[in-house]
Amino acid sequence: MTPLADRRALLAPPLLGLLVGGVLWALGHVPGAAFAMGALPVLVILLAEMARSLRRGDFGLDLIAALAIGFALVMDENLAANVVALMYAGGQFLDDHARHRASAEMTALLARQPRTALRHGAQGLEEVPIAALRPGDRLLVPRGAVLPVDGVLEGEAALLDTAAVTGEPLPLRATRGDALLSGCANAGEAFDLLATTDAEASTYGGILRLVRAAQESRAPMARLADRWALGFLALTLTIAGGAWAATGEATRALAVLVVATPCPLILAVPVALMAGLSRAAKLGVLVKSAAALEAMSRIRVVIMDKTGTLTRGQAELVAHAGGEEALRLAASLDQASTHPIARALVGAARARGLALATPESVRETPGEGLEGLVEGQRVLVGGAGFVQARAEGAPPPLDAEEGLEGATRSLVAVEGRVAGVLLFADRLRPEAPALLAALRRQGVARVELASGDTEARVSAIGRAVGADEAHARLAPSGKVALLHAARAHGPVMMLGDGLNDAPALAAADVGVAVGVRGAAAAQAADAVLLGDGLGRLAEVLAAATRARAIARQSVVAGIGLSTLGMIAAAAGYLTPVQGALLQEAIDVAVILNALRALRA
């Protein structure tokens, strides 16, 4: 039975007790026994839960509820005991319902996980648990099914809904050989998938582990609320005892206990923070814990890796000179290389519709360039030193290189003469400048770049995005040292995407991994940006700040109203039944206020 169903069942005894007691009273009979029988089951369950909590080392304010129900029964205030039991059970149900609603986005991720998959076997298709899948298995993914593991598309084409994994609302069209992520849904015809991971090591498996960890976490603010709860318990017992001692009326002490049952303090903080976690998940940022969300609300310094974080993480052809023929010949030769620059050139040529020829007699000098025959012509492609040592002539001028500082320059030579210039760069993500501006609006006072790349490239990106400082040629240990130094300006958030960023992500007050596929970065980080929407991060900081503020508002308002109610009860202005109704109204108001953290 789910916690929500358990709480619903807890409501039954006091409701039944009130119903039977009301019927007996209407018929002229004494209803006290019915009211007592309605309260007793709640008291027994409450005492059992308290015992389990004490064994775990937890101490909460359920003690006040137990005292109120038990004291009312001893004093023969059976109606008050039944009403308190009903209000306690109702408050617990309302609390669980609010938590369920607050974590809806995260729960939806868990609910999407497939339980079985269709695997091609010797006897044809067989339905197997996803735990049985292994790399190399060939799977059939029907229309509407969620990919159970990461894999490679074996069919000609596929249409995928990637919103749950990347946050991208538009369908993605994939072609044969493309890598596909688990958690995406098949939005087109059925296709075959060659598994490259098992379910546990898959992209979606990693996301689900992060979701479970976030749901089970507790924030420092929640632990602080527990400590405040002890003070509130002492205040409650002092007011109740003082009222009894001063007036000799035990009913006043009972009314005080009833007004304090249950305390909004233990409801507001977890609901508000869980709502903040759910809001972040809806924005495409999976925050691993409530503690990390709370820490996000205090961030004043952001340090960002460059490659793969502020930039796309792959080279692109951004400019060329010498004409389309020089580009076509160079791309034809580069088909024989696996270098990232070569792949970028081949991709750019194909995107332009150029017909590439098959290269022959290719020789590659690692890190420098290639030479070979293309359609009978001797072609060279590579760095300036490599090409100019083997060919004559000056390279043709590029029209403009403004804004391309730090780009990689390659030359093309045909039949011994320099024929073209190629310029490659790792392009800045288009949302990066806007992100920095949005972060500053959220209270971030300082933004720094940290990269292992060259000074020219890092400085160019730093100027483009408006960073306060840009640090180049940093090893992983250098990024950690930079992070510690930046703490002089306030709590630090680190953004990174690769293995070399993992130490800094782990050392930061909040580490954010850009993309779940970088396993080391995702494990070390406190939050994971699921898609490419880097700009959402500022919204998540705003959501974290809002959730923390709402939690504090709810605590202050709830404790303040409860204290005023206890004083009124001690002065004799509230009966125990009236006190129970007042406290329930306070609880409802506090929870509804905490749920405001779900909204933008």
Secondary structure as UniProt FT lines:
FT   HELIX           3..26
FT   TURN            27..28
FT   HELIX           32..55
FT   TURN            56..57
FT   HELIX           62..74
FT   TURN            75..76
FT   HELIX           78..102
FT   HELIX           104..111
FT   STRAND          116..121
FT   TURN            122..123
FT   STRAND          124..129
FT   HELIX           130..132
FT   TURN            135..136
FT   STRAND          138..141
FT   TURN            143..144
FT   STRAND          151..153
FT   STRAND          157..161
FT   HELIX           163..166
FT   STRAND          172..175
FT   TURN            176..177
FT   STRAND          179..180
FT   TURN            182..183
FT   STRAND          185..186
FT   STRAND          191..195
FT   TURN            199..201
FT   HELIX           203..216
FT   HELIX           220..247
FT   HELIX           250..259
FT   HELIX           265..282
FT   TURN            283..284
FT   STRAND          285..287
FT   HELIX           290..296
FT   TURN            297..298
FT   STRAND          301..305
FT   HELIX           306..310
FT   STRAND          311..321
FT   HELIX           324..334
FT   TURN            335..336
FT   HELIX           340..351
FT   TURN            352..353
FT   STRAND          360..365
FT   TURN            366..368
FT   STRAND          369..374
FT   TURN            375..376
FT   STRAND          377..382
FT   HELIX           384..388
FT   TURN            389..390
FT   TURN            402..403
FT   TURN            405..406
FT   STRAND          408..414
FT   TURN            415..416
FT   STRAND          417..428
FT   TURN            430..431
FT   HELIX           432..441
FT   TURN            442..443
FT   STRAND          446..450
FT   HELIX           455..465
FT   STRAND          469..471
FT   HELIX           476..486
FT   HELIX           487..489
FT   STRAND          492..496
FT   HELIX           499..501
FT   HELIX           502..507
FT   STRAND          510..514
FT   TURN            516..517
FT   HELIX           519..524
FT   STRAND          527..529
FT   TURN            534..535
FT   HELIX           536..570
FT   TURN            571..572
FT   HELIX           576..594
FT   HELIX           595..598
//
